[in-house]
């Protein structure tokens, strides 16, 4: 809320050790943040599947940052970008 009121134009959550430590992305943090914060949120760390991307977007993230998964599989970004839409939670 403080960042929103202060005029921030984006918030980035980058958990840079999530993949190494085999943790998933921080869905609950994203959900809590987006309840009262109405600026774009980018989230990265622990993203290893299209389902992870889907879950982050439906938790409130506006953008997803991908690194380790793209290094491990050069087709990951291509496959993610082919999806026209991600499943609606409704």
Secondary structure as GFF3:
##gff-version 3
##sequence-region A 1 90
A	DSSP	alpha_helix	2	5	.	.	.	ID=ss1
A	DSSP	beta_strand	11	14	.	.	.	ID=ss2
A	DSSP	alpha_helix	27	36	.	.	.	ID=ss3
A	DSSP	beta_strand	41	44	.	.	.	ID=ss4
A	DSSP	alpha_helix	50	59	.	.	.	ID=ss5
A	DSSP	beta_strand	63	65	.	.	.	ID=ss6
A	DSSP	alpha_helix	68	72	.	.	.	ID=ss7
A	DSSP	alpha_helix	76	82	.	.	.	ID=ss8
###
